[in-house]
């Protein structure tokens, strides 16, 4: 079950997305979901990094 973001947490994500867009690096849906999960406490940084490592090392 997804937890809701507070207004402050949403603003944090918006700021990251804006900064990334300035650098021509738009935030993907997966990156947004990872930020949301981290900010709401659903996942730790380690869990997110482990998921990313599995996705890219097994994608052969």
PQR file of N, CA, C, O and H, with PARSE charges and radii, in Angstrom:
ATOM      1  N   UNK A   1       0.837  -1.178   0.000 -0.4000 1.5000
ATOM      2  CA  UNK A   1       0.000   0.000   0.000 -0.0000 2.0000
ATOM      3  C   UNK A   1       0.881   1.241   0.000  0.5500 1.7000
ATOM      4  O   UNK A   1       1.783   1.358   0.829 -0.5500 1.4000
ATOM      5  N   UNK A   2       0.635   2.152  -0.903 -0.4000 1.5000
ATOM      6  CA  UNK A   2       1.421   3.370  -1.009 -0.0000 2.0000
ATOM      7  C   UNK A   2       1.006   4.375   0.047  0.5500 1.7000
ATOM      8  O   UNK A   2      -0.179   4.634   0.255 -0.5500 1.4000
ATOM      9  H   UNK A   2      -0.098   2.057  -1.577  0.4000 1.0000
ATOM     10  N   UNK A   3       2.001   4.931   0.705 -0.4000 1.5000
ATOM     11  CA  UNK A   3       1.738   5.982   1.671 -0.0000 2.0000
ATOM     12  C   UNK A   3       1.715   7.316   0.933  0.5500 1.7000
ATOM     13  O   UNK A   3       2.403   7.491  -0.073 -0.5500 1.4000
ATOM     14  H   UNK A   3       2.964   4.720   0.536  0.4000 1.0000
ATOM     15  N   UNK A   4       0.925   8.248   1.438 -0.4000 1.5000
ATOM     16  CA  UNK A   4       0.824   9.564   0.823 -0.0000 2.0000
ATOM     17  C   UNK A   4       2.003  10.437   1.227  0.5500 1.7000
ATOM     18  O   UNK A   4       2.555  10.307   2.319 -0.5500 1.4000
ATOM     19  H   UNK A   4       0.366   8.106   2.255  0.4000 1.0000
ATOM     20  N   UNK A   5       2.366  11.315   0.330 -0.4000 1.5000
ATOM     21  CA  UNK A   5       3.411  12.283   0.608 -0.0000 2.0000
ATOM     22  C   UNK A   5       2.808  13.502   1.295  0.5500 1.7000
ATOM     23  O   UNK A   5       1.666  13.878   1.031 -0.5500 1.4000
ATOM     24  H   UNK A   5       1.918  11.421  -0.557  0.4000 1.0000
ATOM     25  N   UNK A   6       3.582  14.106   2.170 -0.4000 1.5000
ATOM     26  CA  UNK A   6       3.172  15.390   2.728 -0.0000 2.0000
ATOM     27  C   UNK A   6       3.466  16.461   1.680  0.5500 1.7000
ATOM     28  O   UNK A   6       4.165  16.204   0.700 -0.5500 1.4000
ATOM     29  H   UNK A   6       4.509  13.801   2.384  0.4000 1.0000
ATOM     30  N   UNK A   7       2.939  17.639   1.890 -0.4000 1.5000
ATOM     31  CA  UNK A   7       3.202  18.742   0.965 -0.0000 2.0000
ATOM     32  C   UNK A   7       4.702  19.040   0.911  0.5500 1.7000
ATOM     33  O   UNK A   7       5.241  19.332  -0.157 -0.5500 1.4000
ATOM     34  H   UNK A   7       2.372  17.848   2.687  0.4000 1.0000
ATOM     35  N   UNK A   8       5.371  18.968   2.057 -0.4000 1.5000
ATOM     36  CA  UNK A   8       6.808  19.219   2.114 -0.0000 2.0000
ATOM     37  C   UNK A   8       7.584  18.160   1.326  0.5500 1.7000
ATOM     38  O   UNK A   8       8.517  18.490   0.595 -0.5500 1.4000
ATOM     39  H   UNK A   8       4.933  18.732   2.925  0.4000 1.0000
ATOM     40  N   UNK A   9       7.200  16.892   1.475 -0.4000 1.5000
ATOM     41  CA  UNK A   9       7.872  15.815   0.742 -0.0000 2.0000
ATOM     42  C   UNK A   9       7.656  15.966  -0.765  0.5500 1.7000
ATOM     43  O   UNK A   9       8.582  15.754  -1.548 -0.5500 1.4000
ATOM     44  H   UNK A   9       6.441  16.624   2.069  0.4000 1.0000
ATOM     45  N   UNK A  10       6.439  16.331  -1.173 -0.4000 1.5000
ATOM     46  CA  UNK A  10       6.161  16.525  -2.598 -0.0000 2.0000
ATOM     47  C   UNK A  10       6.996  17.673  -3.140  0.5500 1.7000
ATOM     48  O   UNK A  10       7.507  17.597  -4.258 -0.5500 1.4000
ATOM     49  H   UNK A  10       5.687  16.504  -0.537  0.4000 1.0000
ATOM     50  N   UNK A  11       7.137  18.723  -2.366 -0.4000 1.5000
ATOM     51  CA  UNK A  11       7.950  19.860  -2.782 -0.0000 2.0000
ATOM     52  C   UNK A  11       9.408  19.447  -2.941  0.5500 1.7000
ATOM     53  O   UNK A  11      10.087  19.917  -3.854 -0.5500 1.4000
ATOM     54  H   UNK A  11       6.723  18.785  -1.458  0.4000 1.0000
ATOM     55  N   UNK A  12       9.892  18.582  -2.071 -0.4000 1.5000
ATOM     56  CA  UNK A  12      11.269  18.088  -2.190 -0.0000 2.0000
ATOM     57  C   UNK A  12      11.456  17.359  -3.512  0.5500 1.7000
ATOM     58  O   UNK A  12      12.453  17.568  -4.204 -0.5500 1.4000
ATOM     59  H   UNK A  12       9.340  18.201  -1.330  0.4000 1.0000
ATOM     60  N   UNK A  13      10.506  16.507  -3.862 -0.4000 1.5000
ATOM     61  CA  UNK A  13      10.586  15.774  -5.127 -0.0000 2.0000
ATOM     62  C   UNK A  13      10.497  16.746  -6.301  0.5500 1.7000
ATOM     63  O   UNK A  13      11.222  16.603  -7.286 -0.5500 1.4000
ATOM     64  H   UNK A  13       9.697  16.337  -3.300  0.4000 1.0000
ATOM     65  N   UNK A  14       9.611  17.731  -6.196 -0.4000 1.5000
ATOM     66  CA  UNK A  14       9.471  18.728  -7.268 -0.0000 2.0000
ATOM     67  C   UNK A  14      10.775  19.481  -7.483  0.5500 1.7000
ATOM     68  O   UNK A  14      11.150  19.756  -8.623 -0.5500 1.4000
ATOM     69  H   UNK A  14       9.022  17.847  -5.396  0.4000 1.0000
ATOM     70  N   UNK A  15      11.465  19.815  -6.408 -0.4000 1.5000
ATOM     71  CA  UNK A  15      12.734  20.529  -6.522 -0.0000 2.0000
ATOM     72  C   UNK A  15      13.798  19.666  -7.194  0.5500 1.7000
ATOM     73  O   UNK A  15      14.564  20.153  -8.026 -0.5500 1.4000
ATOM     74  H   UNK A  15      11.160  19.591  -5.482  0.4000 1.0000
ATOM     75  N   UNK A  16      13.842  18.396  -6.835 -0.4000 1.5000
ATOM     76  CA  UNK A  16      14.790  17.479  -7.484 -0.0000 2.0000
ATOM     77  C   UNK A  16      14.466  17.368  -8.969  0.5500 1.7000
ATOM     78  O   UNK A  16      15.362  17.439  -9.810 -0.5500 1.4000
ATOM     79  H   UNK A  16      13.220  18.001  -6.159  0.4000 1.0000
ATOM     80  N   UNK A  17      13.183  17.193  -9.294 -0.4000 1.5000
ATOM     81  CA  UNK A  17      12.777  17.061 -10.696 -0.0000 2.0000
ATOM     82  C   UNK A  17      13.110  18.322 -11.490  0.5500 1.7000
ATOM     83  O   UNK A  17      13.553  18.234 -12.635 -0.5500 1.4000
ATOM     84  H   UNK A  17      12.455  17.135  -8.611  0.4000 1.0000
ATOM     85  N   UNK A  18      12.902  19.481 -10.896 -0.4000 1.5000
ATOM     86  CA  UNK A  18      13.213  20.739 -11.583 -0.0000 2.0000
ATOM     87  C   UNK A  18      14.709  20.873 -11.828  0.5500 1.7000
ATOM     88  O   UNK A  18      15.131  21.277 -12.912 -0.5500 1.4000
ATOM     89  H   UNK A  18      12.541  19.553  -9.966  0.4000 1.0000
ATOM     90  N   UNK A  19      15.504  20.538 -10.833 -0.4000 1.5000
ATOM     91  CA  UNK A  19      16.958  20.607 -10.988 -0.0000 2.0000
ATOM     92  C   UNK A  19      17.433  19.643 -12.066  0.5500 1.7000
ATOM     93  O   UNK A  19      18.282  19.985 -12.889 -0.5500 1.4000
ATOM     94  H   UNK A  19      15.161  20.209  -9.952  0.4000 1.0000
ATOM     95  N   UNK A  20      16.881  18.445 -12.055 -0.4000 1.5000
ATOM     96  CA  UNK A  20      17.255  17.461 -13.078 -0.0000 2.0000
ATOM     97  C   UNK A  20      16.843  17.940 -14.472  0.5500 1.7000
ATOM     98  O   UNK A  20      17.591  17.762 -15.433 -0.5500 1.4000
ATOM     99  H   UNK A  20      16.191  18.167 -11.387  0.4000 1.0000
ATOM    100  N   UNK A  21      15.668  18.542 -14.586 -0.4000 1.5000
ATOM    101  CA  UNK A  21      15.191  19.035 -15.883 -0.0000 2.0000
ATOM    102  C   UNK A  21      16.101  20.137 -16.418  0.5500 1.7000
ATOM    103  O   UNK A  21      16.356  20.203 -17.620 -0.5500 1.4000
ATOM    104  H   UNK A  21      15.061  18.688 -13.806  0.4000 1.0000
ATOM    105  N   UNK A  22      16.586  20.991 -15.539 -0.4000 1.5000
ATOM    106  CA  UNK A  22      17.510  22.052 -15.959 -0.0000 2.0000
ATOM    107  C   UNK A  22      18.757  21.439 -16.600  0.5500 1.7000
ATOM    108  O   UNK A  22      19.322  22.004 -17.536 -0.5500 1.4000
ATOM    109  H   UNK A  22      16.379  20.937 -14.562  0.4000 1.0000
ATOM    110  N   UNK A  23      19.173  20.298 -16.096 -0.4000 1.5000
ATOM    111  CA  UNK A  23      20.350  19.597 -16.622 -0.0000 2.0000
ATOM    112  C   UNK A  23      19.991  18.641 -17.763  0.5500 1.7000
ATOM    113  O   UNK A  23      20.814  17.828 -18.184 -0.5500 1.4000
ATOM    114  H   UNK A  23      18.714  19.839 -15.335  0.4000 1.0000
ATOM    115  N   UNK A  24      18.762  18.747 -18.255 -0.4000 1.5000
ATOM    116  CA  UNK A  24      18.266  17.902 -19.352 -0.0000 2.0000
ATOM    117  C   UNK A  24      18.301  16.418 -18.977  0.5500 1.7000
ATOM    118  O   UNK A  24      18.643  15.558 -19.789 -0.5500 1.4000
ATOM    119  H   UNK A  24      18.093  19.408 -17.913  0.4000 1.0000
ATOM    120  N   UNK A  25      17.939  16.149 -17.731 -0.4000 1.5000
ATOM    121  CA  UNK A  25      17.894  14.783 -17.214 -0.0000 2.0000
ATOM    122  C   UNK A  25      16.553  14.579 -16.511  0.5500 1.7000
ATOM    123  O   UNK A  25      16.498  14.562 -15.281 -0.5500 1.4000
ATOM    124  H   UNK A  25      17.661  16.847 -17.071  0.4000 1.0000
ATOM    125  N   UNK A  26      15.477  14.424 -17.275 -0.4000 1.5000
ATOM    126  CA  UNK A  26      14.163  14.304 -16.643 -0.0000 2.0000
ATOM    127  C   UNK A  26      14.081  13.086 -15.717  0.5500 1.7000
ATOM    128  O   UNK A  26      14.704  12.054 -15.965 -0.5500 1.4000
ATOM    129  H   UNK A  26      15.522  14.437 -18.274  0.4000 1.0000
ATOM    130  N   UNK A  27      13.303  13.232 -14.653 -0.4000 1.5000
ATOM    131  CA  UNK A  27      13.115  12.156 -13.672 -0.0000 2.0000
ATOM    132  C   UNK A  27      12.189  11.101 -14.280  0.5500 1.7000
ATOM    133  O   UNK A  27      11.107  11.425 -14.770 -0.5500 1.4000
ATOM    134  H   UNK A  27      12.796  14.070 -14.452  0.4000 1.0000
ATOM    135  N   UNK A  28      12.616   9.851 -14.245 -0.4000 1.5000
ATOM    136  CA  UNK A  28      11.786   8.759 -14.758 -0.0000 2.0000
ATOM    137  C   UNK A  28      10.689   8.416 -13.749  0.5500 1.7000
ATOM    138  O   UNK A  28      10.750   8.820 -12.588 -0.5500 1.4000
ATOM    139  H   UNK A  28      13.494   9.588 -13.848  0.4000 1.0000
ATOM    140  N   UNK A  29       9.702   7.677 -14.202 -0.4000 1.5000
ATOM    141  CA  UNK A  29       8.648   7.225 -13.298 -0.0000 2.0000
ATOM    142  C   UNK A  29       9.232   6.377 -12.175  0.5500 1.7000
ATOM    143  O   UNK A  29       8.796   6.472 -11.028 -0.5500 1.4000
ATOM    144  H   UNK A  29       9.653   7.349 -15.146  0.4000 1.0000
ATOM    145  N   UNK A  30      10.215   5.553 -12.505 -0.4000 1.5000
ATOM    146  CA  UNK A  30      10.842   4.697 -11.497 -0.0000 2.0000
ATOM    147  C   UNK A  30      11.611   5.529 -10.475  0.5500 1.7000
ATOM    148  O   UNK A  30      11.559   5.247  -9.278 -0.5500 1.4000
ATOM    149  H   UNK A  30      10.570   5.476 -13.437  0.4000 1.0000
ATOM    150  N   UNK A  31      12.317   6.546 -10.939 -0.4000 1.5000
ATOM    151  CA  UNK A  31      13.053   7.415 -10.009 -0.0000 2.0000
ATOM    152  C   UNK A  31      12.085   8.145  -9.090  0.5500 1.7000
ATOM    153  O   UNK A  31      12.342   8.271  -7.893 -0.5500 1.4000
ATOM    154  H   UNK A  31      12.360   6.775 -11.912  0.4000 1.0000
ATOM    155  N   UNK A  32      10.979   8.624  -9.638 -0.4000 1.5000
ATOM    156  CA  UNK A  32       9.961   9.285  -8.820 -0.0000 2.0000
ATOM    157  C   UNK A  32       9.440   8.313  -7.760  0.5500 1.7000
ATOM    158  O   UNK A  32       9.313   8.668  -6.588 -0.5500 1.4000
ATOM    159  H   UNK A  32      10.770   8.522 -10.611  0.4000 1.0000
ATOM    160  N   UNK A  33       9.145   7.102  -8.181 -0.4000 1.5000
ATOM    161  CA  UNK A  33       8.628   6.095  -7.247 -0.0000 2.0000
ATOM    162  C   UNK A  33       9.657   5.784  -6.159  0.5500 1.7000
ATOM    163  O   UNK A  33       9.299   5.616  -4.993 -0.5500 1.4000
ATOM    164  H   UNK A  33       9.248   6.814  -9.134  0.4000 1.0000
ATOM    165  N   UNK A  34      10.925   5.709  -6.536 -0.4000 1.5000
ATOM    166  CA  UNK A  34      11.974   5.462  -5.541 -0.0000 2.0000
ATOM    167  C   UNK A  34      12.057   6.600  -4.531  0.5500 1.7000
ATOM    168  O   UNK A  34      12.191   6.358  -3.332 -0.5500 1.4000
ATOM    169  H   UNK A  34      11.217   5.846  -7.483  0.4000 1.0000
ATOM    170  N   UNK A  35      11.980   7.839  -5.009 -0.4000 1.5000
ATOM    171  CA  UNK A  35      12.013   8.978  -4.088 -0.0000 2.0000
ATOM    172  C   UNK A  35      10.809   8.954  -3.159  0.5500 1.7000
ATOM    173  O   UNK A  35      10.941   9.199  -1.960 -0.5500 1.4000
ATOM    174  H   UNK A  35      11.872   8.036  -5.984  0.4000 1.0000
ATOM    175  N   UNK A  36       9.633   8.657  -3.708 -0.4000 1.5000
ATOM    176  CA  UNK A  36       8.417   8.602  -2.906 -0.0000 2.0000
ATOM    177  C   UNK A  36       8.517   7.517  -1.846  0.5500 1.7000
ATOM    178  O   UNK A  36       8.174   7.743  -0.685 -0.5500 1.4000
ATOM    179  H   UNK A  36       9.526   8.458  -4.682  0.4000 1.0000
ATOM    180  N   UNK A  37       8.986   6.336  -2.245 -0.4000 1.5000
ATOM    181  CA  UNK A  37       9.103   5.219  -1.306 -0.0000 2.0000
ATOM    182  C   UNK A  37      10.103   5.527  -0.202  0.5500 1.7000
ATOM    183  O   UNK A  37       9.886   5.154   0.951 -0.5500 1.4000
ATOM    184  H   UNK A  37       9.264   6.153  -3.188  0.4000 1.0000
ATOM    185  N   UNK A  38      11.180   6.194  -0.536 -0.4000 1.5000
ATOM    186  CA  UNK A  38      12.183   6.553   0.466 -0.0000 2.0000
ATOM    187  C   UNK A  38      11.629   7.598   1.441  0.5500 1.7000
ATOM    188  O   UNK A  38      11.764   7.459   2.656 -0.5500 1.4000
ATOM    189  H   UNK A  38      11.356   6.497  -1.472  0.4000 1.0000
ATOM    190  N   UNK A  39      11.014   8.630   0.899 -0.4000 1.5000
ATOM    191  CA  UNK A  39      10.513   9.709   1.750 -0.0000 2.0000
ATOM    192  C   UNK A  39       9.387   9.268   2.674  0.5500 1.7000
ATOM    193  O   UNK A  39       9.227   9.816   3.765 -0.5500 1.4000
ATOM    194  H   UNK A  39      10.904   8.743  -0.089  0.4000 1.0000
ATOM    195  N   UNK A  40       8.608   8.286   2.246 -0.4000 1.5000
ATOM    196  CA  UNK A  40       7.500   7.814   3.088 -0.0000 2.0000
ATOM    197  C   UNK A  40       7.920   6.673   4.007  0.5500 1.7000
ATOM    198  O   UNK A  40       7.123   6.190   4.811 -0.5500 1.4000
ATOM    199  H   UNK A  40       8.738   7.841   1.360  0.4000 1.0000
ATOM    200  N   UNK A  41       9.177   6.243   3.887 -0.4000 1.5000
ATOM    201  CA  UNK A  41       9.670   5.188   4.765 -0.0000 2.0000
ATOM    202  C   UNK A  41       9.330   3.780   4.319  0.5500 1.7000
ATOM    203  O   UNK A  41       9.538   2.825   5.067 -0.5500 1.4000
ATOM    204  H   UNK A  41       9.825   6.635   3.234  0.4000 1.0000
ATOM    205  N   UNK A  42       8.808   3.639   3.109 -0.4000 1.5000
ATOM    206  CA  UNK A  42       8.471   2.306   2.605 -0.0000 2.0000
ATOM    207  C   UNK A  42       9.713   1.500   2.259  0.5500 1.7000
ATOM    208  O   UNK A  42       9.720   0.275   2.379 -0.5500 1.4000
ATOM    209  H   UNK A  42       8.639   4.415   2.501  0.4000 1.0000
ATOM    210  N   UNK A  43      10.776   2.198   1.824 -0.4000 1.5000
ATOM    211  CA  UNK A  43      12.022   1.536   1.467 -0.0000 2.0000
ATOM    212  C   UNK A  43      13.189   2.325   2.012  0.5500 1.7000
ATOM    213  O   UNK A  43      13.122   3.546   2.155 -0.5500 1.4000
ATOM    214  H   UNK A  43      10.770   3.194   1.727  0.4000 1.0000
ATOM    215  N   UNK A  44      14.259   1.613   2.313 -0.4000 1.5000
ATOM    216  CA  UNK A  44      15.501   2.262   2.725 -0.0000 2.0000
ATOM    217  C   UNK A  44      16.339   2.538   1.485  0.5500 1.7000
ATOM    218  O   UNK A  44      16.051   2.026   0.403 -0.5500 1.4000
ATOM    219  H   UNK A  44      14.314   0.621   2.197  0.4000 1.0000
ATOM    220  N   UNK A  45      17.387   3.358   1.652 -0.4000 1.5000
ATOM    221  CA  UNK A  45      18.293   3.607   0.532 -0.0000 2.0000
ATOM    222  C   UNK A  45      18.907   2.296   0.055  0.5500 1.7000
ATOM    223  O   UNK A  45      19.040   2.074  -1.148 -0.5500 1.4000
ATOM    224  H   UNK A  45      17.620   3.774   2.531  0.4000 1.0000
ATOM    225  N   UNK A  46      19.280   1.429   0.990 -0.4000 1.5000
ATOM    226  CA  UNK A  46      19.890   0.145   0.631 -0.0000 2.0000
ATOM    227  C   UNK A  46      18.935  -0.698  -0.206  0.5500 1.7000
ATOM    228  O   UNK A  46      19.350  -1.302  -1.196 -0.5500 1.4000
ATOM    229  H   UNK A  46      19.172   1.609   1.968  0.4000 1.0000
ATOM    230  N   UNK A  47      17.677  -0.745   0.174 -0.4000 1.5000
ATOM    231  CA  UNK A  47      16.693  -1.526  -0.586 -0.0000 2.0000
ATOM    232  C   UNK A  47      16.547  -0.990  -2.004  0.5500 1.7000
ATOM    233  O   UNK A  47      16.482  -1.760  -2.962 -0.5500 1.4000
ATOM    234  H   UNK A  47      17.340  -0.255   0.978  0.4000 1.0000
ATOM    235  N   UNK A  48      16.498   0.315  -2.132 -0.4000 1.5000
ATOM    236  CA  UNK A  48      16.373   0.920  -3.459 -0.0000 2.0000
ATOM    237  C   UNK A  48      17.608   0.629  -4.302  0.5500 1.7000
ATOM    238  O   UNK A  48      17.489   0.259  -5.470 -0.5500 1.4000
ATOM    239  H   UNK A  48      16.552   0.941  -1.354  0.4000 1.0000
ATOM    240  N   UNK A  49      18.794   0.796  -3.716 -0.4000 1.5000
ATOM    241  CA  UNK A  49      20.024   0.507  -4.456 -0.0000 2.0000
ATOM    242  C   UNK A  49      20.116  -0.965  -4.848  0.5500 1.7000
ATOM    243  O   UNK A  49      20.547  -1.282  -5.957 -0.5500 1.4000
ATOM    244  H   UNK A  49      18.890   1.097  -2.768  0.4000 1.0000
ATOM    245  N   UNK A  50      19.721  -1.858  -3.959 -0.4000 1.5000
ATOM    246  CA  UNK A  50      19.738  -3.288  -4.271 -0.0000 2.0000
ATOM    247  C   UNK A  50      18.790  -3.597  -5.437  0.5500 1.7000
ATOM    248  O   UNK A  50      19.130  -4.383  -6.322 -0.5500 1.4000
ATOM    249  H   UNK A  50      19.371  -1.601  -3.058  0.4000 1.0000
ATOM    250  N   UNK A  51      17.607  -2.980  -5.438 -0.4000 1.5000
ATOM    251  CA  UNK A  51      16.654  -3.175  -6.542 -0.0000 2.0000
ATOM    252  C   UNK A  51      17.259  -2.721  -7.866  0.5500 1.7000
ATOM    253  O   UNK A  51      17.128  -3.404  -8.881 -0.5500 1.4000
ATOM    254  H   UNK A  51      17.331  -2.341  -4.720  0.4000 1.0000
ATOM    255  N   UNK A  52      17.920  -1.564  -7.852 -0.4000 1.5000
ATOM    256  CA  UNK A  52      18.528  -1.029  -9.073 -0.0000 2.0000
ATOM    257  C   UNK A  52      19.645  -1.949  -9.550  0.5500 1.7000
ATOM    258  O   UNK A  52      19.747  -2.230 -10.744 -0.5500 1.4000
ATOM    259  H   UNK A  52      18.026  -1.009  -7.027  0.4000 1.0000
ATOM    260  N   UNK A  53      20.473  -2.415  -8.643 -0.4000 1.5000
ATOM    261  CA  UNK A  53      21.567  -3.317  -9.014 -0.0000 2.0000
ATOM    262  C   UNK A  53      21.040  -4.594  -9.643  0.5500 1.7000
ATOM    263  O   UNK A  53      21.579  -5.068 -10.644 -0.5500 1.4000
ATOM    264  H   UNK A  53      20.390  -2.187  -7.673  0.4000 1.0000
ATOM    265  N   UNK A  54      19.985  -5.154  -9.057 -0.4000 1.5000
ATOM    266  CA  UNK A  54      19.392  -6.384  -9.613 -0.0000 2.0000
ATOM    267  C   UNK A  54      18.830  -6.109 -11.006  0.5500 1.7000
ATOM    268  O   UNK A  54      19.028  -6.911 -11.918 -0.5500 1.4000
ATOM    269  H   UNK A  54      19.548  -4.769  -8.244  0.4000 1.0000
ATOM    270  N   UNK A  55      18.149  -5.013 -11.177 -0.4000 1.5000
ATOM    271  CA  UNK A  55      17.523  -4.687 -12.464 -0.0000 2.0000
ATOM    272  C   UNK A  55      18.565  -4.578 -13.574  0.5500 1.7000
ATOM    273  O   UNK A  55      18.333  -5.043 -14.690 -0.5500 1.4000
ATOM    274  H   UNK A  55      17.989  -4.362 -10.436  0.4000 1.0000
ATOM    275  N   UNK A  56      19.708  -3.967 -13.274 -0.4000 1.5000
ATOM    276  CA  UNK A  56      20.691  -3.735 -14.328 -0.0000 2.0000
ATOM    277  C   UNK A  56      21.734  -4.832 -14.456  0.5500 1.7000
ATOM    278  O   UNK A  56      22.339  -4.962 -15.520 -0.5500 1.4000
ATOM    279  H   UNK A  56      19.896  -3.589 -12.368  0.4000 1.0000
ATOM    280  N   UNK A  57      21.970  -5.617 -13.433 -0.4000 1.5000
ATOM    281  CA  UNK A  57      22.942  -6.690 -13.587 -0.0000 2.0000
ATOM    282  C   UNK A  57      22.306  -7.945 -14.161  0.5500 1.7000
ATOM    283  O   UNK A  57      23.015  -8.793 -14.703 -0.5500 1.4000
ATOM    284  H   UNK A  57      21.478  -5.512 -12.568  0.4000 1.0000
ATOM    285  N   UNK A  58      21.003  -8.087 -14.060 -0.4000 1.5000
ATOM    286  CA  UNK A  58      20.309  -9.255 -14.598 -0.0000 2.0000
ATOM    287  C   UNK A  58      19.614  -8.958 -15.929  0.5500 1.7000
ATOM    288  O   UNK A  58      18.873  -9.800 -16.436 -0.5500 1.4000
ATOM    289  H   UNK A  58      20.427  -7.397 -13.620  0.4000 1.0000
ATOM    290  N   UNK A  59      19.841  -7.789 -16.493 -0.4000 1.5000
ATOM    291  CA  UNK A  59      19.132  -7.384 -17.697 -0.0000 2.0000
ATOM    292  C   UNK A  59      19.868  -7.778 -18.971  0.5500 1.7000
ATOM    293  O   UNK A  59      19.754  -7.086 -19.982 -0.5500 1.4000
ATOM    294  H   UNK A  59      20.443  -7.105 -16.081  0.4000 1.0000
ATOM    295  N   UNK A  60      20.601  -8.848 -18.944 -0.4000 1.5000
ATOM    296  CA  UNK A  60      21.380  -9.256 -20.120 -0.0000 2.0000
ATOM    297  C   UNK A  60      20.611 -10.114 -21.031  0.5500 1.7000
ATOM    298  O   UNK A  60      21.130 -10.538 -22.064 -0.5500 1.4000
ATOM    299  H   UNK A  60      20.694  -9.410 -18.122  0.4000 1.0000
TER
END
